[in-house]
């Protein structure tokens, strides 16, 4: 009898653990954990690179990225709640927690509201008002403007890129309580990087976007997609030197980052000429290499002063 009781307890414990793990995975998918981590990383870089005579306060640095992470997660949660029906029609998104009924909309909404209150409170009480306003404004822009626009007009991509460009400004503002020229250069660079990155991604998912009812440029006017990839990629060169002019980094950084930027530009031209899935895929993966290499060199040259 005791053995049976112990076995039942073990089974119940294992079941509870499985439920907890499943819930954590679903919540992680709801907030798009990997994408959110990349966004938060750019916020952290914004804080670190804002070294114009301001003290690096570890406590404020920690609170700034934690608050930003919570708000970013909330924005992704609200986005998936609004787009549940659309996501269920797309191969790329139909296995997300809401279309699969692994989370209810009420659960997702409750968690997203909690993250919003938690993140905004941390930024307001532990960081400063400017970073709070940037984070809250970005949440509104993503949830109430970008998300509905995805089903209305292709301009949504350009609006969405603003959302992705603001996190380093949050980090910069968290440290300096100001938005100096370097913060704007960082944001503009991320803006055009996202356009290049997303155009390459969207080319191979245009049928999926049509199925989901999204008015992405690749679904509405695909012939314009390679053009915008090229235009956006070419901005990397002048923006690189603006990092030097605003004293965020050094001239050596501009030289060292030149090859990877030229490589992305070259692949964007190949994409423009070939307009194939393979050329789009190569451009897409090159942007995934470009961003960490570019930011790594930016960090290295800024602090070693080479």
C-alpha positions in Angstrom: 0.0 0.0 0.0 2.8 2.4 0.9 4.6 1.6 -2.3 1.5 2.4 -4.4 1.1 5.6 -2.5 4.7 6.6 -3.2 4.3 5.7 -6.8 1.2 7.9 -7.1 3.0 10.8 -5.4 5.9 10.5 -7.8 3.6 10.3 -10.8 1.7 13.4 -9.6 5.0 15.2 -9.0 6.2 14.3 -12.5 2.9 15.4 -14.0 3.1 18.8 -12.1 6.7 19.3 -13.4 5.6 18.5 -17.0 2.7 21.0 -16.7 5.1 23.7 -15.3 7.7 23.1 -18.0 4.9 23.2 -20.7 3.5 26.5 -19.3 7.0 28.0 -19.2 7.6 27.0 -22.8 4.3 28.4 -23.9 4.9 31.7 -22.1 8.4 31.8 -23.6 6.9 31.3 -27.1 4.2 34.0 -26.4 6.8 36.6 -25.7 9.0 35.4 -28.5 12.0 34.8 -26.2 14.8 34.6 -28.7 13.6 37.7 -30.6 13.1 39.5 -27.4 16.6 38.6 -26.2 18.1 40.2 -29.4 16.0 43.3 -28.8 17.2 43.6 -25.2 20.8 43.1 -26.3 20.5 46.2 -28.4 19.1 48.1 -25.4 22.1 46.9 -23.4 24.5 48.1 -26.1 22.7 51.5 -26.1 23.4 51.8 -22.3 27.0 50.6 -22.6 27.9 52.8 -25.6 26.4 56.0 -24.0 29.8 56.7 -22.4 29.9 60.5 -22.8 31.2 61.3 -19.4 28.3 59.5 -17.5 28.9 56.9 -14.8 28.2 53.3 -15.6 25.8 52.3 -12.7 25.4 48.5 -12.7 22.1 48.7 -10.7 20.5 51.1 -13.2 21.9 49.0 -16.1 20.3 45.9 -14.7 16.9 47.6 -14.1 16.9 49.2 -17.6 17.3 45.9 -19.5 14.9 44.0 -17.1 12.2 46.6 -17.6 12.8 46.7 -21.3 12.6 42.9 -21.5 9.3 42.9 -19.7 7.8 45.6 -22.0 9.1 43.8 -25.2 7.6 40.6 -24.0 4.3 42.3 -23.3 4.3 43.8 -26.8 4.8 40.4 -28.4 2.1 38.9 -26.2 -0.4 41.5 -27.3 0.6 41.1 -30.9 -0.1 37.3 -30.8 -3.4 37.8 -29.1 -4.6 40.2 -31.9 -3.2 38.0 -34.6 -4.3 34.5 -33.3 -6.7 33.9 -36.2 -4.1 35.0 -38.8 -1.3 33.0 -37.2 -3.5 29.8 -37.4 -3.6 30.1 -41.2 0.2 30.4 -41.6 2.7 27.5 -41.7 5.3 29.6 -39.9 3.1 30.5 -37.0 0.3 28.0 -36.7 2.1 26.1 -33.9 2.3 29.1 -31.6 0.6 28.6 -28.2 -2.6 30.5 -29.0 -3.5 28.9 -32.4 -2.7 25.5 -30.8 -5.0 26.3 -27.8 -2.0 25.7 -25.4 -2.8 29.0 -23.8 -6.1 30.8 -23.6 -6.4 34.4 -24.7 -7.3 35.3 -21.1 -4.1 33.8 -19.9 -2.1 35.5 -22.6 -3.8 38.8 -21.9 -3.3 38.6 -18.1 0.4 37.7 -18.5 1.0 40.5 -21.1 -0.7 43.1 -18.8 1.4 41.9 -15.9 4.6 42.3 -17.9 3.5 45.8 -19.0 2.9 47.0 -15.4 6.1 45.3 -14.2 8.3 46.6 -16.9 7.0 50.2 -16.9 7.1 50.3 -13.1 10.7 49.3 -13.0 11.7 51.8 -15.6 9.8 54.6 -14.0 10.8 54.0 -10.4 14.3 52.6 -10.9 15.6 54.3 -14.1 14.1 57.5 -15.4 11.1 59.1 -17.0 12.7 59.4 -20.5 13.4 55.7 -20.8 9.9 54.9 -19.5 8.3 57.1 -22.1 10.3 55.6 -24.9 9.4 52.0 -23.8 5.7 52.8 -23.3 5.5 54.7 -26.6 7.1 51.8 -28.3 4.6 49.4 -26.8 1.7 51.5 -28.1 3.4 51.9 -31.5 3.9 48.1 -31.9 0.5 47.0 -30.5 -1.9 49.7 -31.7 -0.3 50.9 -34.9 2.1 48.4 -36.4 0.1 45.2 -35.6 -3.2 46.5 -37.2 -1.3 48.0 -40.2 0.0 44.5 -41.1 -3.5 43.7 -42.4 -4.0 47.0 -44.1 -0.9 48.4 -45.9 2.7 47.4 -46.7 4.0 50.5 -45.0 3.7 48.4 -41.8 7.3 47.2 -42.4 8.7 50.7 -42.2 6.6 51.4 -39.1 7.7 48.1 -37.5 11.3 49.0 -38.1 10.9 52.1 -35.9 9.8 49.8 -33.1 13.0 47.8 -33.5 15.2 50.9 -33.6 14.0 52.4 -30.3 15.5 49.9 -27.7 19.1 51.2 -28.0 17.6 54.7 -27.4 16.0 53.3 -24.2 19.4 52.1 -23.0 21.1 55.4 -24.0 18.4 57.4 -22.2 18.6 55.1 -19.2 22.2 56.1 -18.7 22.3 59.7 -19.8 18.7 60.8 -19.4 19.1 62.3 -22.9 19.1 61.4 -26.5 22.4 62.5 -27.9 23.5 62.2 -31.6 25.0 58.8 -31.0 21.7 57.3 -29.8 20.0 58.5 -33.1 22.8 57.0 -35.2 22.5 53.7 -33.5 18.7 53.7 -33.9 18.9 54.7 -37.6 21.4 51.9 -38.3 19.1 49.3 -36.7 16.2 50.7 -38.6 17.8 50.1 -42.0 19.3 46.8 -40.9 15.8 45.5 -40.1 14.5 46.6 -43.5 17.3 44.7 -45.3 16.8 41.7 -43.0 13.1 41.5 -43.2 12.8 42.0 -47.0 15.0 39.0 -47.4 13.0 37.0 -44.9 9.6 38.1 -46.3 10.5 37.1 -49.9 10.4 33.4 -49.0 7.3 33.7 -46.9 5.1 35.7 -49.3 2.7 32.8 -49.8 2.4 32.4 -46.1 1.6 36.1 -45.6 -1.1 35.9 -48.3 -2.6 32.9 -46.5 -2.5 34.9 -43.2 -4.1 38.0 -44.6 -1.0 40.2 -44.1 -0.4 43.0 -46.5 3.4 42.7 -46.5 5.2 44.2 -49.5 6.3 40.6 -50.6 2.6 39.7 -50.7 1.3 42.8 -52.4 4.1 43.9 -54.6 7.0 41.4 -54.5 8.9 42.9 -57.3 9.8 45.9 -55.1 11.2 43.8 -52.3 14.8 43.4 -53.7 14.9 47.1 -54.5 14.3 48.1 -50.9 16.9 45.5 -49.8 19.6 47.2 -51.8 18.6 50.7 -50.8 18.6 49.8 -47.1 21.9 47.9 -47.3 23.7 50.8 -48.9 22.9 53.0 -45.8 25.3 50.9 -43.8 28.4 52.7 -45.2 27.5 56.3 -44.3 26.0 55.2 -41.0 29.2 53.4 -40.1 31.1 56.7 -40.4 28.4 58.6 -38.5 29.3 56.4 -35.5 32.8 57.9 -35.8 31.7 61.5 -36.3 29.5 61.2 -33.2 32.4 59.8 -31.2 30.6 56.6 -30.4 33.5 54.6 -31.9 36.7 55.1 -33.8 37.9 55.2 -37.3 39.4 51.8 -36.9 35.9 50.5 -36.3 34.8 51.9 -39.6 37.6 50.2 -41.4 37.1 46.8 -39.6 33.4 46.7 -40.1 33.6 47.7 -43.8 34.1 44.1 -45.2 31.0 42.6 -43.6 28.8 45.6 -44.6 30.1 45.4 -48.2 29.4 41.6 -48.2 25.7 42.3 -47.2 25.5 45.0 -49.9 26.9 42.6 -52.5 24.4 39.9 -51.6 21.6 42.4 -51.7 22.6 43.2 -55.4 22.6 39.5 -56.2 19.1 39.2 -54.7 18.0 42.2 -56.8 19.3 40.5 -60.0 18.3 36.9 -59.3 15.1 37.4 -57.3 15.3 33.8 -56.1 14.6 32.0 -52.9 18.3 31.0 -52.7 19.6 34.6 -53.1 17.0 35.8 -50.5 18.1 33.2 -48.1 21.8 34.0 -48.4 21.0 37.7 -47.8 18.9 36.9 -44.8 21.6 34.8 -43.2 24.3 37.4 -44.0 22.3 39.9 -42.0 22.2 37.5 -39.0 26.0 37.5 -39.1 26.3 41.2 -39.9 24.6 42.5 -36.8 26.6 40.7 -34.1 29.9 41.3 -35.9 29.1 45.0 -36.4 28.0 45.5 -32.8 30.9 43.5 -31.5 33.4 45.6 -33.4 31.6 48.7 -32.2 31.9 47.7 -28.6 35.5 46.5 -28.9 36.8 49.6 -30.7 34.9 52.0 -28.4 36.4 50.6 -25.3 39.9 49.6 -26.4 40.0 53.0 -28.2 41.6 51.6 -31.3 
